[in-house]
Each structure stands twice: as structure tokens, then as C-alpha cells.
């Protein structure tokens, strides 16, 4: 992957969708990008766990957890599975836990914040559906670019 910064991408491609500033970086990789795979779930990370166990092929998992601060949609075990299975990163419109362990996991991780409570596992949620939060529509198959400056989305790959 070619190096990038989101400011440079915004300068070169003014049509990019730009996520409202709300995310914090938690993973060892502060800059990451890839094709979008989505999960829409609420206080249940069963689908996130299932995808984490599959080969990621450098993709980025975008999770719309409705912004709920009551349950963590990602913890150290799922993050490690994502990293070990070749995912580039995960962006969560929601919360996570195990912050110290996540900081050493070779994965790009952005989320709203941390909460220590795990989710119930009810196998609820949808995979590969368009999700919208922070003024951006995340469509499965589109591309996301994230760094310390922000998160941007493009319909096409911007890096080769």
C-alpha cells in the first residue's frame, strides 16, 4: 500500500466523504485503509466476532453500533483475530474495551471510546448493508482511509 495522509487525499480528491471528527485511535496501526465490509449491530458483537474469524484480505470492517456507550463491540480477543486473519482495520461507531491490549495489536482501530462491559451474544446484526453515521455513508465494497487526521471514504481505490 502506498503511504498516504487523509489531508493529502482530501486535497487531491475534494469529492471524498469526510467523517465528522468523533473517533479515537486505539490500535498499533494509526494509518490504515482498505475495501469496506460492514456490520450493523446494537450491543451484540456476534457478527463482528464471526467476521474476525474469517480471512480479511486487507479489508476494513466498519461497524455501526448505533453509538451505544453501554457495551463494548470489540475486545482484545476479537481484535487479535482480526489482525491474525489479515484485516487492515476496524472502525466502530460504538465503544470497545481492553484498551492497553489493543494498543499493541497490529491493527488499525478507531472507535468513539472505551467501556469495560462486554456484549450479550444473541447473533443479531446485519453484514454487508450500507450504514451511515457521522455524515458519511459506508457502502460495502467502497474504500476507507483512516489516520490520525480523520476518516475519508471513496467509491474507488485511491492508492495502487
SEKETI-626031 format. One record per atom (N, C-alpha, C): residue number from 1; residue in three letters; chain; atom name; x, y, z. Coordinates in steps of 0.001 Angstrom, whole numbers, plus 500000, padded with zeros to 6 digits. Atoms other than C-alpha are relative to their C-alpha. Example, Ala and Ser with C-alpha at 12.3 -4.5 7.8 and 13.67 -1.06 7.14 Angstrom:
   resi   resn   chain   name        X        Y        Z
      1    Ala       A      N   500890   498810   500000
      1    Ala       A     CA   512300   495500   507800
      1    Ala       A      C   500900   501200   500000
      2    Ser       A      N   499180   498810   499940
      2    Ser       A     CA   513670   498940   507140
      2    Ser       A      C   499230   501090   500730
//
This chain:
   resi   resn   chain   name        X        Y        Z
      1    Unk       A      N   500842   498820   500000
      1    Unk       A     CA   500000   500000   500000
      1    Unk       A      C   500884   501238   500000
      2    Unk       A      N   499266   498738   500054
      2    Unk       A     CA   501304   503436   499094
      2    Unk       A      C   499697   500816   501256
      3    Unk       A      N   500266   499164   498829
      3    Unk       A     CA   501720   505831   502032
      3    Unk       A      C   499029   501131   499649
      4    Unk       A      N   500954   498917   500226
      4    Unk       A     CA   499011   508470   502435
      4    Unk       A      C   499743   500732   501311
      5    Unk       A      N   500611   499305   498871
      5    Unk       A     CA   497591   511085   504740
      5    Unk       A      C   498619   500421   499525
      6    Unk       A      N   501349   499582   500410
      6    Unk       A     CA   493917   511969   504762
      6    Unk       A      C   499983   501463   499552
      7    Unk       A      N   499987   498647   500558
      7    Unk       A     CA   494739   515683   504312
      7    Unk       A      C   500433   500024   498527
      8    Unk       A      N   499567   500052   501403
      8    Unk       A     CA   496641   514871   501094
      8    Unk       A      C   498907   499428   499111
      9    Unk       A      N   501094   500572   500794
      9    Unk       A     CA   493755   512700   499891
      9    Unk       A      C   498879   501014   499803
     10    Unk       A      N   501055   498976   500114
     10    Unk       A     CA   491246   515483   500621
     10    Unk       A      C   500405   501109   499028
     11    Unk       A      N   499527   498981   500938
     11    Unk       A     CA   493405   517964   498708
     11    Unk       A      C   499898   499505   498560
     12    Unk       A      N   499992   500563   501353
     12    Unk       A     CA   493670   515652   495703
     12    Unk       A      C   498611   499594   499518
     13    Unk       A      N   501341   500493   500343
     13    Unk       A     CA   490062   514398   495814
     13    Unk       A      C   498949   500720   500855
     14    Unk       A      N   500927   499228   499168
     14    Unk       A     CA   487729   517120   497146
     14    Unk       A      C   498604   499387   500111
     15    Unk       A      N   501325   500634   499953
     15    Unk       A     CA   484700   514900   496456
     15    Unk       A      C   499888   498920   501080
     16    Unk       A      N   500035   501037   498972
     16    Unk       A     CA   485633   512471   499275
     16    Unk       A      C   498985   500324   501091
     17    Unk       A      N   500827   499845   498803
     17    Unk       A     CA   483175   511903   502093
     17    Unk       A      C   500943   500038   501207
     18    Unk       A      N   499143   499847   498832
     18    Unk       A     CA   484744   513020   505379
     18    Unk       A      C   499169   499798   501263
     19    Unk       A      N   500714   500299   498760
     19    Unk       A     CA   483600   511557   508692
     19    Unk       A      C   500121   501169   500973
     20    Unk       A      N   499977   498987   498943
     20    Unk       A     CA   482627   514110   511330
     20    Unk       A      C   501019   499574   501057
     21    Unk       A      N   498998   500390   499001
     21    Unk       A     CA   485520   514186   513838
     21    Unk       A      C   499333   499485   501271
     22    Unk       A      N   500590   500620   498816
     22    Unk       A     CA   484486   511788   516577
     22    Unk       A      C   500785   498785   500484
     23    Unk       A      N   499317   501255   499699
     23    Unk       A     CA   486832   508806   516520
     23    Unk       A      C   501323   500223   500727
     24    Unk       A      N   498690   500066   499363
     24    Unk       A     CA   489826   507954   518687
     24    Unk       A      C   500726   498769   499468
     25    Unk       A      N   499194   501124   500474
     25    Unk       A     CA   492656   505688   517572
     25    Unk       A      C   500441   499148   501185
     26    Unk       A      N   499661   500918   498913
     26    Unk       A     CA   493277   502597   519717
     26    Unk       A      C   501006   498924   499607
     27    Unk       A      N   499134   501091   500435
     27    Unk       A     CA   495320   500145   517605
     27    Unk       A      C   501438   500430   499807
     28    Unk       A      N   498580   499716   500229
     28    Unk       A     CA   499043   499870   516958
     28    Unk       A      C   500227   500654   498643
     29    Unk       A      N   499890   499368   501311
     29    Unk       A     CA   498483   500921   513323
     29    Unk       A      C   499136   501254   499981
     30    Unk       A      N   500757   498749   499976
     30    Unk       A     CA   497488   504573   513212
     30    Unk       A      C   499504   500396   498617
     31    Unk       A      N   500413   499713   501370
     31    Unk       A     CA   497189   504721   509409
     31    Unk       A      C   499631   498678   499338
     32    Unk       A      N   500442   501231   500650
     32    Unk       A     CA   495163   502107   507536
     32    Unk       A      C   498928   500317   498967
     33    Unk       A      N   501012   499823   501039
     33    Unk       A     CA   492898   501679   504537
     33    Unk       A      C   499633   498648   499427
     34    Unk       A      N   500400   501227   500662
     34    Unk       A     CA   491010   499071   502581
     34    Unk       A      C   498569   500051   499530
     35    Unk       A      N   501376   500159   500465
     35    Unk       A     CA   487823   497896   500970
     35    Unk       A      C   499091   499797   501225
     36    Unk       A      N   500925   500009   498868
     36    Unk       A     CA   484817   498282   503280
     36    Unk       A      C   499153   498730   500036
     37    Unk       A      N   500966   501037   499652
     37    Unk       A     CA   482937   495378   504857
     37    Unk       A      C   499230   500575   501186
     38    Unk       A      N   500775   499368   498934
     38    Unk       A     CA   480068   496499   507114
     38    Unk       A      C   499278   498989   500891
     39    Unk       A      N   500858   500700   499050
     39    Unk       A     CA   478259   495232   510190
     39    Unk       A      C   499123   501057   500655
     40    Unk       A      N   500928   499146   499256
     40    Unk       A     CA   475172   496877   511647
     40    Unk       A      C   499479   499154   501158
     41    Unk       A      N   500398   500770   498824
     41    Unk       A     CA   474532   495707   515202
     41    Unk       A      C   499783   500956   501167
     42    Unk       A      N   500246   499165   498831
     42    Unk       A     CA   473378   497039   518554
     42    Unk       A      C   500240   499174   501257
     43    Unk       A      N   499641   500627   498727
     43    Unk       A     CA   475046   495923   521793
     43    Unk       A      C   500142   498486   499901
     44    Unk       A      N   499767   501423   500248
     44    Unk       A     CA   475790   492489   520271
     44    Unk       A      C   501084   499900   498934
     45    Unk       A      N   498886   500062   500946
     45    Unk       A     CA   479147   491801   518624
     45    Unk       A      C   500184   498624   499360
     46    Unk       A      N   499909   501344   500581
     46    Unk       A     CA   478381   488264   517379
     46    Unk       A      C   500485   500029   498556
     47    Unk       A      N   499621   499921   501416
     47    Unk       A     CA   478722   489293   513720
     47    Unk       A      C   501433   500518   499842
     48    Unk       A      N   498618   499502   500021
     48    Unk       A     CA   481961   491208   514421
     48    Unk       A      C   500949   498840   500286
     49    Unk       A      N   499176   501159   499651
     49    Unk       A     CA   483403   488084   516050
     49    Unk       A      C   500052   499009   498844
     50    Unk       A      N   500044   500954   501115
     50    Unk       A     CA   482276   485873   513142
     50    Unk       A      C   500869   500473   498840
     51    Unk       A      N   499177   499475   501090
     51    Unk       A     CA   483892   488152   510555
     51    Unk       A      C   501482   499998   500371
     52    Unk       A      N   498613   499997   499546
     52    Unk       A     CA   487060   488433   512632
     52    Unk       A      C   500678   498650   499849
     53    Unk       A      N   499465   501346   500154
     53    Unk       A     CA   487495   484680   512325
     53    Unk       A      C   500251   499636   498535
     54    Unk       A      N   499830   500253   501433
     54    Unk       A     CA   487474   484916   508510
     54    Unk       A      C   501185   500797   499448
     55    Unk       A      N   498907   499284   500656
     55    Unk       A     CA   490263   485987   506165
     55    Unk       A      C   499544   501403   499612
     56    Unk       A      N   500369   498613   500244
     56    Unk       A     CA   490245   489779   505877
     56    Unk       A      C   500496   500571   498691
     57    Unk       A      N   499468   499561   501289
     57    Unk       A     CA   492322   490221   502709
     57    Unk       A      C   500267   501509   499951
     58    Unk       A      N   499674   498578   499974
     58    Unk       A     CA   493377   493733   503808
     58    Unk       A      C   498802   500925   500034
     59    Unk       A      N   501213   499174   499954
     59    Unk       A     CA   489796   494954   504182
     59    Unk       A      C   499863   500693   501361
     60    Unk       A      N   500286   499276   498764
     60    Unk       A     CA   488431   497314   506835
     60    Unk       A      C   498555   499716   500389
     61    Unk       A      N   501333   500262   499464
     61    Unk       A     CA   485467   496337   508986
     61    Unk       A      C   499445   501302   500576
     62    Unk       A      N   500670   498800   499497
     62    Unk       A     CA   483097   499267   509562
     62    Unk       A      C   498759   499539   500751
     63    Unk       A      N   501063   500488   499128
     63    Unk       A     CA   480739   498627   512479
     63    Unk       A      C   499126   501163   500457
     64    Unk       A      N   500972   499021   499524
     64    Unk       A     CA   477610   500702   513060
     64    Unk       A      C   499304   499405   501213
     65    Unk       A      N   500574   500465   498742
     65    Unk       A     CA   476826   500040   516696
     65    Unk       A      C   499017   500991   500584
     66    Unk       A      N   500969   499019   499528
     66    Unk       A     CA   474417   502950   516931
     66    Unk       A      C   500573   500987   501005
     67    Unk       A      N   499365   499075   499067
     67    Unk       A     CA   476928   504837   519068
     67    Unk       A      C   499761   499673   501459
     68    Unk       A      N   500328   500349   498614
     68    Unk       A     CA   475819   502987   522212
     68    Unk       A      C   501247   499902   500873
     69    Unk       A      N   498874   500071   499077
     69    Unk       A     CA   478188   503526   525146
     69    Unk       A      C   499836   498913   501070
     70    Unk       A      N   500291   500970   498935
     70    Unk       A     CA   476698   500641   527164
     70    Unk       A      C   500728   498676   499863
     71    Unk       A      N   499350   501287   500234
     71    Unk       A     CA   478535   497682   525583
     71    Unk       A      C   501187   500186   499049
     72    Unk       A      N   498807   499955   500851
     72    Unk       A     CA   481968   497148   524006
     72    Unk       A      C   499829   499027   498835
     73    Unk       A      N   500158   500838   501191
     73    Unk       A     CA   481726   495854   520435
     73    Unk       A      C   501301   499345   499550
     74    Unk       A      N   498700   500587   500318
     74    Unk       A     CA   485445   494978   520301
     74    Unk       A      C   500807   499870   501278
     75    Unk       A      N   499073   500227   498900
     75    Unk       A     CA   487854   493487   522814
     75    Unk       A      C   501287   499406   499459
     76    Unk       A      N   498683   500468   500416
     76    Unk       A     CA   491363   492068   522770
     76    Unk       A      C   499962   498725   499172
     77    Unk       A      N   500025   501278   500714
     77    Unk       A     CA   490428   488582   521524
     77    Unk       A      C   499534   500164   498554
     78    Unk       A      N   500495   499787   501367
     78    Unk       A     CA   488399   489709   518505
     78    Unk       A      C   501002   500840   499207
     79    Unk       A      N   498999   499171   500692
     79    Unk       A     CA   490994   492388   517657
     79    Unk       A      C   501190   499153   499563
     80    Unk       A      N   498877   500870   500349
     80    Unk       A     CA   493764   489784   517721
     80    Unk       A      C   499619   499077   498836
     81    Unk       A      N   500467   500846   501106
     81    Unk       A     CA   491695   487503   515452
     81    Unk       A      C   499979   500796   498700
     82    Unk       A      N   500008   499151   501197
     82    Unk       A     CA   491165   490379   513004
     82    Unk       A      C   501418   500202   499470
     83    Unk       A      N   498607   499768   500405
     83    Unk       A     CA   494902   491147   512953
     83    Unk       A      C   500612   498732   499423
     84    Unk       A      N   499407   501267   500443
     84    Unk       A     CA   495909   487490   512604
     84    Unk       A      C   499393   499505   498684
     85    Unk       A      N   500683   500453   501214
     85    Unk       A     CA   493404   486971   509770
     85    Unk       A      C   500092   501002   498856
     86    Unk       A      N   499689   499134   501133
     86    Unk       A     CA   494690   489832   507634
     86    Unk       A      C   499071   501172   499762
     87    Unk       A      N   500803   498784   500121
     87    Unk       A     CA   492191   492636   508262
     87    Unk       A      C   500930   501198   500188
     88    Unk       A      N   499185   498789   499858
     88    Unk       A     CA   493694   496120   507852
     88    Unk       A      C   499573   500805   501219
     89    Unk       A      N   500472   499206   498881
     89    Unk       A     CA   491497   497723   510475
     89    Unk       A      C   498519   499838   500253
     90    Unk       A      N   501404   499985   499610
     90    Unk       A     CA   488159   498295   512135
     90    Unk       A      C   499654   501406   500476
     91    Unk       A      N   500523   498698   499586
     91    Unk       A     CA   486150   501488   512576
     91    Unk       A      C   498648   499740   500641
     92    Unk       A      N   501205   500342   499231
     92    Unk       A     CA   483424   501332   515224
     92    Unk       A      C   499257   501258   500423
     93    Unk       A      N   500891   498973   499481
     93    Unk       A     CA   480561   503743   515691
     93    Unk       A      C   499372   499403   501255
     94    Unk       A      N   500325   500625   498736
     94    Unk       A     CA   480435   502492   519237
     94    Unk       A      C   501261   499954   500838
     95    Unk       A      N   498938   500037   499001
     95    Unk       A     CA   482754   501511   522039
     95    Unk       A      C   500712   498655   500008
     96    Unk       A      N   499179   501200   499906
     96    Unk       A     CA   485449   498939   522793
     96    Unk       A      C   500558   499889   501405
     97    Unk       A      N   499361   500194   498690
     97    Unk       A     CA   487411   497566   525753
     97    Unk       A      C   501381   499391   499806
     98    Unk       A      N   498637   500549   500032
     98    Unk       A     CA   490853   496166   526618
     98    Unk       A      C   500964   500955   499296
     99    Unk       A      N   499255   498936   500670
     99    Unk       A     CA   492490   499442   525599
     99    Unk       A      C   501508   499747   499980
    100    Unk       A      N   498550   500217   499959
    100    Unk       A     CA   496029   498529   526708
    100    Unk       A      C   500419   498889   499042
    101    Unk       A      N   499684   501096   500924
    101    Unk       A     CA   495993   495245   524764
    101    Unk       A      C   499811   500449   498550
    102    Unk       A      N   500248   499543   501364
    102    Unk       A     CA   494521   496927   521679
    102    Unk       A      C   501143   500879   499492
    103    Unk       A      N   498909   499096   500391
    103    Unk       A     CA   497379   499465   521672
    103    Unk       A      C   501204   499249   499446
    104    Unk       A      N   498875   500794   500491
    104    Unk       A     CA   499819   496631   520925
    104    Unk       A      C   499580   499021   498893
    105    Unk       A      N   500507   500895   501049
    105    Unk       A     CA   497647   494826   518350
    105    Unk       A      C   500256   500626   498633
    106    Unk       A      N   499632   499507   501336
    106    Unk       A     CA   498861   495176   514737
    106    Unk       A      C   498757   500129   499123
    107    Unk       A      N   501268   499767   500666
    107    Unk       A     CA   495540   496529   513524
    107    Unk       A      C   499672   501478   500133
    108    Unk       A      N   500538   498657   499877
    108    Unk       A     CA   494089   499931   512740
    108    Unk       A      C   498665   499907   500730
    109    Unk       A      N   501237   500058   499216
    109    Unk       A     CA   491356   500550   515310
    109    Unk       A      C   499572   501419   500339
    110    Unk       A      N   500580   498721   499599
    110    Unk       A     CA   489148   503616   515624
    110    Unk       A      C   498601   499753   500546
    111    Unk       A      N   501302   500137   499356
    111    Unk       A     CA   486117   503924   517902
    111    Unk       A      C   499704   501291   500755
    112    Unk       A      N   500407   498815   499253
    112    Unk       A     CA   484192   506503   519910
    112    Unk       A      C   500678   500081   501365
    113    Unk       A      N   499409   500007   498671
    113    Unk       A     CA   485710   505423   523221
    113    Unk       A      C   500008   498599   500572
    114    Unk       A      N   499887   501290   499327
    114    Unk       A     CA   486038   502645   525780
    114    Unk       A      C   498972   499867   501115
    115    Unk       A      N   500882   500381   498904
    115    Unk       A     CA   483671   500905   528182
    115    Unk       A      C   500354   498550   500359
    116    Unk       A      N   499517   501339   499647
    116    Unk       A     CA   484549   497752   530178
    116    Unk       A      C   498988   498864   499842
    117    Unk       A      N   501067   501010   500008
    117    Unk       A     CA   481240   495872   529647
    117    Unk       A      C   499916   499289   498651
    118    Unk       A      N   500122   500770   501239
    118    Unk       A     CA   481077   493050   527087
    118    Unk       A      C   498542   499932   499553
    119    Unk       A      N   501351   500107   500541
    119    Unk       A     CA   478078   492437   524859
    119    Unk       A      C   499396   498643   500334
    120    Unk       A      N   500681   501291   500004
    120    Unk       A     CA   475491   489728   525039
    120    Unk       A      C   500207   499420   498613
    121    Unk       A      N   499858   500656   501302
    121    Unk       A     CA   475871   487181   522235
    121    Unk       A      C   498637   499410   499631
    122    Unk       A      N   501330   500451   500436
    122    Unk       A     CA   472469   486857   520539
    122    Unk       A      C   499974   499741   498501
    123    Unk       A      N   499869   500185   501446
    123    Unk       A     CA   473732   486523   516935
    123    Unk       A      C   499089   500952   499224
    124    Unk       A      N   500819   498989   500672
    124    Unk       A     CA   471894   489720   515988
    124    Unk       A      C   500899   500949   499217
    125    Unk       A      N   499268   499029   500796
    125    Unk       A     CA   473024   492124   513301
    125    Unk       A      C   499965   499636   498533
    126    Unk       A      N   499987   500180   501449
    126    Unk       A     CA   473431   492520   509561
    126    Unk       A      C   501405   500254   499466
    127    Unk       A      N   498692   499889   500639
    127    Unk       A     CA   476545   492078   507411
    127    Unk       A      C   499811   500504   498573
    128    Unk       A      N   499975   499464   501366
    128    Unk       A     CA   477307   493981   504191
    128    Unk       A      C   498721   500730   499603
    129    Unk       A      N   501092   499078   500307
    129    Unk       A     CA   474497   496505   504387
    129    Unk       A      C   500562   501416   500082
    130    Unk       A      N   499518   498617   499871
    130    Unk       A     CA   475061   500229   503790
    130    Unk       A      C   499685   500536   501397
    131    Unk       A      N   500208   499365   498694
    131    Unk       A     CA   475494   502102   507078
    131    Unk       A      C   500405   501467   499903
    132    Unk       A      N   499717   498565   500014
    132    Unk       A     CA   475538   505830   507756
    132    Unk       A      C   500150   500494   501428
    133    Unk       A      N   499797   499293   498733
    133    Unk       A     CA   476984   507741   510698
    133    Unk       A      C   501041   501082   499779
    134    Unk       A      N   499027   498915   500102
    134    Unk       A     CA   478963   510917   511201
    134    Unk       A      C   500000   500704   498658
    135    Unk       A      N   500115   499304   501269
    135    Unk       A     CA   477686   512341   507917
    135    Unk       A      C   500561   499252   498806
    136    Unk       A      N   499407   500801   501067
    136    Unk       A     CA   479188   509507   505831
    136    Unk       A      C   499199   498721   499792
    137    Unk       A      N   500591   501292   500344
    137    Unk       A     CA   477612   506575   504014
    137    Unk       A      C   501129   499029   499687
    138    Unk       A      N   499007   501046   500214
    138    Unk       A     CA   479769   503452   504211
    138    Unk       A      C   499314   498878   499233
    139    Unk       A      N   500593   501007   500869
    139    Unk       A     CA   478880   501170   501318
    139    Unk       A      C   500954   498826   499865
    140    Unk       A      N   499112   501146   500188
    140    Unk       A     CA   480243   497631   501200
    140    Unk       A      C   500641   500041   498613
    141    Unk       A      N   499270   499978   501257
    141    Unk       A     CA   482927   497477   498510
    141    Unk       A      C   500651   501331   499681
    142    Unk       A      N   499327   498703   500151
    142    Unk       A     CA   483810   501187   498702
    142    Unk       A      C   501312   499931   500799
    143    Unk       A      N   498694   499990   499339
    143    Unk       A     CA   487169   502230   500199
    143    Unk       A      C   500047   501059   501095
    144    Unk       A      N   499846   499084   498878
    144    Unk       A     CA   488004   503854   503526
    144    Unk       A      C   501480   500195   500274
    145    Unk       A      N   498627   499612   499675
    145    Unk       A     CA   491205   505672   504513
    145    Unk       A      C   499950   500692   501355
    146    Unk       A      N   500025   499443   498647
    146    Unk       A     CA   491963   506481   508149
    146    Unk       A      C   501415   500255   500493
    147    Unk       A      N   498740   499694   499330
    147    Unk       A     CA   494799   508159   510016
    147    Unk       A      C   499693   500897   501189
    148    Unk       A      N   500186   499152   498820
    148    Unk       A     CA   495338   510487   512972
    148    Unk       A      C   499217   501273   499692
    149    Unk       A      N   500728   498794   500396
    149    Unk       A     CA   493703   513310   510987
    149    Unk       A      C   498516   499775   499808
    150    Unk       A      N   501408   500268   500220
    150    Unk       A     CA   490418   511589   510257
    150    Unk       A      C   499752   498773   499153
    151    Unk       A      N   500462   501144   500788
    151    Unk       A     CA   488456   509114   508172
    151    Unk       A      C   499307   500536   498760
    152    Unk       A      N   500631   499594   501254
    152    Unk       A     CA   487516   509531   504497
    152    Unk       A      C   499592   498760   499217
    153    Unk       A      N   500544   501112   500778
    153    Unk       A     CA   485539   507353   502084
    153    Unk       A      C   499938   500381   498533
    154    Unk       A      N   500031   499834   501443
    154    Unk       A     CA   485796   506924   498326
    154    Unk       A      C   499321   498784   499377
    155    Unk       A      N   500630   501118   500719
    155    Unk       A     CA   483763   504825   495898
    155    Unk       A      C   501052   499125   499329
    156    Unk       A      N   498936   500726   500687
    156    Unk       A     CA   487032   503830   494156
    156    Unk       A      C   501277   500001   500837
    157    Unk       A      N   498686   500024   499369
    157    Unk       A     CA   490505   502859   495329
    157    Unk       A      C   500799   501208   499551
    158    Unk       A      N   499190   498828   500307
    158    Unk       A     CA   492769   505907   495504
    158    Unk       A      C   501486   499682   500008
    159    Unk       A      N   498594   500396   499873
    159    Unk       A     CA   496027   504003   496101
    159    Unk       A      C   500232   498694   499269
    160    Unk       A      N   499654   501264   500673
    160    Unk       A     CA   497669   501369   493951
    160    Unk       A      C   501439   499631   500241
//
